[in-house]
Amino acid sequence: DGSQKHDGNIYYRSYPNATKPFFFIWESGDRIQSFMNIEEFKSSSFYRLSKRRYPPGFENNSIEANPQLDNEHRPNPNGPAANGAIPLPKDWPGQNGKEYRGALSPSNSQVLNY
C-alpha cells in the first residue's frame, strides 16, 4: 500500500566472506535482482526507483555493522545500533522519543560478542 519505509536498519552477518546475497529478490517490472550488501543496493537502479515511494530511498540510513547487543538484546549505547536511525512512530511499543536502531533502546549492560 506504499506505507512501508525500509530505512534506518542495521544488518549484520556473523560470519565473514558470505557467498549468498543479503537482500533477496527486489522486483521492478520484469527485472529481478539480489544484492550482496547494502552498498551494492544503494548503487543500483532499484534504490533510485525506491525514491518514488520514499524520497530518501529505501535503506538510505541503514548500515551493515555488528549491533553489539547485550544478553537482553539491547544495543550497546556506544555501538552502531545506538543512533543514526529514523524516528519510529509515537505509538510504537516502548517508544521513548529517541532515535536508535531497532525496537529496544540502548542499555548499559555487558555486550555479547558473536
C-alpha positions in Angstrom: 0.0 0.0 0.0 3.0 2.3 -0.1 3.1 3.0 3.7 6.2 0.9 4.3 9.5 2.6 4.9 12.6 0.4 4.7 15.2 2.6 6.4 17.3 3.1 9.5 18.0 -0.7 9.8 21.2 -2.4 10.9 22.3 -5.5 9.1 24.9 -7.9 10.4 26.4 -11.2 9.2 28.2 -13.1 12.0 30.5 -14.9 9.5 33.0 -13.4 7.1 33.1 -13.8 3.3 29.4 -14.5 2.7 28.6 -16.2 -0.6 24.8 -15.6 -0.6 23.0 -12.3 -1.2 22.0 -10.2 1.8 19.0 -8.6 0.1 16.9 -11.1 -1.9 14.7 -10.6 -4.9 14.0 -6.9 -5.5 11.5 -6.6 -8.3 10.8 -3.8 -10.7 8.6 -4.7 -13.7 10.2 -7.6 -15.4 13.6 -7.2 -13.6 14.6 -9.2 -10.5 17.9 -8.8 -8.6 19.5 -9.7 -5.3 22.3 -7.8 -3.6 25.4 -8.9 -1.6 25.4 -5.8 0.6 23.7 -2.5 1.4 26.2 -0.5 -0.7 25.6 -2.6 -3.8 21.8 -2.0 -3.3 22.3 1.8 -2.8 24.3 2.0 -6.1 21.5 0.2 -8.1 18.6 1.4 -10.2 16.3 -0.4 -7.6 17.5 2.1 -5.0 16.9 5.0 -7.3 13.4 3.7 -8.1 12.6 3.3 -4.4 12.7 7.1 -4.1 9.3 7.2 -5.8 7.8 5.7 -2.7 10.1 7.0 -0.1 12.1 10.2 -1.2 15.3 9.4 0.7 15.4 5.9 -0.8 14.8 2.6 0.8 17.6 1.7 3.3 19.1 5.2 2.8 20.1 5.4 6.5 20.7 1.7 7.0 24.1 0.3 7.8 26.0 -3.0 8.0 27.7 -3.5 11.3 27.8 -5.7 14.4 24.9 -4.3 16.5 26.8 -5.1 19.8 23.7 -6.5 21.6 23.8 -7.4 25.3 22.2 -10.5 26.8 18.8 -8.8 26.8 19.2 -8.0 23.1 19.6 -4.2 23.8 22.3 -2.3 21.8 25.5 -1.0 23.4 25.0 2.7 24.0 28.3 3.4 22.3 27.7 0.9 19.4 26.4 1.4 15.9 22.8 0.5 16.8 22.5 3.2 19.4 22.0 6.1 17.0 21.5 7.1 13.4 18.1 5.6 12.7 14.9 7.2 11.6 12.2 8.0 14.2 9.7 5.3 14.9 6.0 6.2 15.2 5.0 7.7 18.5 2.6 4.8 19.1 5.4 2.2 18.6 5.6 -0.1 21.7 8.2 1.1 24.2 9.0 4.3 22.3 10.8 6.9 24.4 11.1 9.6 21.7 14.8 9.0 21.0 16.3 7.7 17.8 18.1 4.4 17.8 18.2 1.4 15.5 15.7 -1.4 16.4 12.8 -1.7 18.8 14.8 -1.7 22.0 16.6 1.3 23.5 20.3 1.0 24.3 21.3 -0.5 27.6 24.4 -0.2 29.8 24.6 -4.0 30.2 27.5 -6.0 29.1 27.7 -6.5 25.3 27.7 -10.0 23.9 30.4 -10.8 21.3 29.3 -13.0 18.4 
